[in-house]
């Protein structure tokens, strides 16, 4: 099972989720007190009952799990193997992405995390159906090297590489990306 992320508790609309911060804190506290590091489908069901906001489920690597998350009220899916730290033998996130995009069939947004090191990786993920990518290492390395200016520089490097990749593909914009720009092996 994946990790659950509470989204929307810092709403821009005053009072939209009255008491949401308390609900978020209570939900997170439940897992901390349980001493478990695994979130179960039962936990997601319970969370959906007590949390009125959006729930993003991270760590999904199969189409079946993606459909189950949607059926249980997920607002979005993050395809992630958690950097391979949890289980080093699981599939790469990019490899699981097409199956999950097909499984949710545009019912929710699909994001991808893990293995995104270059702008070309961002383009590949978008071609395979991700609506966005999560970048952990790039900004962390930039932050460690040079603080906020380092983060800005890391993001500029990624953007320049993504723009260069689009030009090399002959694709006019990110909005025009699709699976025809990548060659996916048949055994995926």
C-alpha positions in Angstrom: 0.0 0.0 0.0 1.1 3.5 -0.6 1.5 6.6 1.6 -1.4 8.9 2.0 -0.9 12.7 1.8 -3.5 15.1 3.0 -3.9 17.9 0.6 -5.9 21.1 0.8 -5.8 21.8 4.5 -4.2 25.1 3.9 -7.1 26.3 1.7 -7.1 29.7 0.2 -10.8 29.9 0.9 -11.4 30.9 4.5 -13.4 28.3 6.4 -13.5 25.9 3.5 -12.5 23.0 5.7 -13.3 24.2 9.2 -11.0 22.3 11.6 -9.0 20.7 8.8 -5.7 21.3 10.5 -6.9 19.4 13.5 -8.1 16.6 11.3 -4.8 16.4 9.5 -2.8 16.4 12.7 -5.1 13.7 14.2 -4.8 11.5 11.1 -1.0 11.8 11.1 -0.9 11.2 14.8 -2.8 8.0 14.4 0.0 6.5 12.4 2.8 7.8 14.6 1.1 6.3 17.7 0.5 3.0 16.0 4.2 2.4 15.6 3.5 1.1 12.1 5.4 2.3 9.0 2.9 0.8 6.6 -0.4 2.4 5.6 -3.1 -0.1 4.7 -6.2 0.2 2.5 -8.2 0.2 5.8 -6.3 3.3 6.8 -7.2 5.0 3.6 -10.9 4.0 4.0 -10.8 5.5 7.6 -9.0 8.6 6.4 -11.6 9.2 3.7 -14.3 9.0 6.4 -12.7 11.6 8.6 -11.0 13.9 6.1 -13.2 16.1 3.9 -10.3 17.4 1.8 -8.3 15.9 -1.1 -6.2 12.8 -0.5 -3.2 12.1 -2.7 -1.9 8.5 -2.6 1.8 8.1 -3.1 3.7 4.9 -3.8 1.4 3.3 -6.3 3.2 0.9 -8.7 0.4 -1.2 -10.2 -2.8 -0.5 -12.1 -4.8 -2.6 -9.7 -3.6 -0.5 -6.7 -4.3 2.7 -8.7 -7.9 1.7 -9.4 -8.4 0.7 -5.8 -7.1 4.1 -4.6 -9.5 5.9 -6.9 -12.4 3.7 -5.8 -11.5 4.6 -2.2 -11.6 8.3 -2.9 -8.1 9.4 -3.9 -8.0 12.7 -5.7 -4.6 12.0 -7.3 -2.0 9.2 -7.6 1.8 9.6 -7.3 3.6 6.8 -9.0 6.6 6.3 -6.8 8.9 3.6 -5.6 10.1 6.0 -2.9 13.5 6.2 -4.5 14.0 2.5 -4.2 14.8 3.0 -0.6 11.9 1.0 0.8 12.3 -2.0 -1.5 15.3 -1.9 -3.8 14.0 -4.5 -6.2 10.7 -2.8 -7.2 10.0 -1.4 -10.6 11.2 2.0 -11.7 8.5 4.6 -11.4 8.7 5.5 -15.1 8.2 1.8 -16.0 5.0 1.6 -13.9 3.6 4.9 -15.2 1.9 3.8 -18.4 0.0 1.0 -16.7 -1.3 3.3 -14.0 -2.3 6.1 -16.4 -4.3 3.5 -18.4 -5.8 2.1 -15.2 -7.2 5.4 -13.9 -8.5 6.4 -17.3 -8.4 10.2 -16.6 -10.4 9.9 -13.4 -7.7 11.5 -11.3 -4.4 13.2 -12.0 -1.3 11.0 -12.1 2.1 12.4 -11.0 5.4 10.6 -11.0 8.3 10.6 -8.5 11.6 8.9 -8.6 14.3 8.7 -11.2 13.8 12.3 -12.4 17.3 13.6 -12.8 17.2 15.6 -16.0 14.8 17.7 -18.1 14.6 14.8 -20.6 13.3 12.6 -17.8 10.5 15.2 -17.1 9.6 15.1 -20.8 9.5 11.3 -20.9 7.2 11.2 -17.9 4.9 13.8 -19.4 4.9 11.8 -22.7 3.8 8.7 -20.8 0.9 10.5 -19.2 2.1 12.1 -16.0 0.5 15.5 -15.4 3.5 16.6 -13.3 6.7 15.2 -11.8 8.0 15.5 -8.3 11.7 16.5 -7.9 13.4 15.7 -4.6 17.1 15.4 -5.3 17.5 18.3 -7.7 16.3 20.9 -5.3 17.9 19.2 -2.3 21.3 19.2 -4.0 20.9 22.8 -5.0 19.9 23.8 -1.5 22.9 21.9 0.0 25.3 23.5 -2.5 24.1 27.1 -2.4 20.9 27.7 -0.4 18.0 29.3 -2.2 20.0 30.5 -5.2 21.2 26.9 -5.6 17.5 25.7 -5.7 16.7 28.3 -8.3 19.8 27.3 -10.4 18.9 23.6 -10.2 15.4 24.3 -11.4 16.7 26.5 -14.2 19.0 23.7 -15.3 16.1 21.3 -15.4 13.9 23.7 -17.3 16.7 24.4 -19.9 17.2 20.7 -20.4 13.4 20.1 -20.8 13.2 23.0 -23.3 16.2 21.6 -25.2 14.6 18.1 -25.3 11.4 19.6 -26.7 13.3 21.4 -29.4 15.3 18.2 -30.3 12.0 16.3 -30.5 10.5 19.0 -32.8 7.7 19.4 -30.3 6.4 22.9 -30.0 5.3 22.8 -26.4 4.7 20.6 -23.3 1.0 20.6 -24.1 1.7 18.8 -27.4 3.7 15.9 -25.8 2.2 12.4 -26.1 3.4 8.8 -26.2 4.4 9.1 -29.9 7.6 10.9 -28.7 8.9 7.9 -26.7 9.7 4.4 -27.7 8.3 2.1 -25.0 9.7 -1.4 -25.0 7.1 -4.1 -25.8 7.8 -6.0 -22.6 6.7 -3.0 -20.4 
